[in-house]
Amino acid sequence: MRKLTYFIACSIDGFIGDPGGDGSMMIPFVDEEFFEFLKTEYPETLPTHGRRALGIDDLPNQKYDTVVQGRASYDLALQIDVTSPYAHLREYVASRTLKESPDPNVEIVADDLVGKVRALKAEDGDFGVYLCGGSQIAGELLDEIDELVVKTYPIVLGTGMPMFGSGFAISEFTLGEVRTFKNGAVVRTYRRKR
């Protein structure tokens, strides 16, 4: 069975963006060392248009061949006229309001997101499924998440968009790898305790 991994950036106090979801205050922490880490270990999490601009579009996928994201995350790409932000992956966008996909590479999942993710996880393959965000979709898929890769940047927001937009529920994970960076960022990997 393939894993669903929530690969997410957040502040020390667990917010993935300001109250409106803007996480641009975290971008300055993607310095040379951190970018090298992403490029080497998680190249498929870098959007296709960014990879092309940097001349690294030929990097092979390391962990994922499929991405699932929410409408709000997808809208960030649409705002800059990018209709297939992860063209190097199979793309699914969860949306009850987007009736038609603006790109043939992007499949809209309007109903039964959990069922769709379970079907993706049940497929044969060496690569997993990358949950790109955001908060609401992570909350809806919490029980399906097998792994968390939390990129914590050394900032406190005080309030904002939480990592999981869901009601109170306790889900236990075990700590795996921890990687620290000179700029104060920490990447922790957790696996669901089953």
DAPE-V356664 format. One record per helix or strand of 2 or more residues. SS is the DSSP state (H for helix, E for strand). FROM is the first residue (numbers start at 1). LEN is the number of residues. If there is no record, write none. Layout:
ss;from;len
SS;FROM;LEN
SS;FROM;LEN
This chain:
ss;from;len
E;4;7
E;15;3
H;24;6
H;32;10
H;43;3
H;48;7
E;64;7
H;71;8
E;90;5
E;106;4
H;113;10
E;128;6
H;135;6
H;142;3
E;147;6
E;161;2
E;173;8
E;186;7
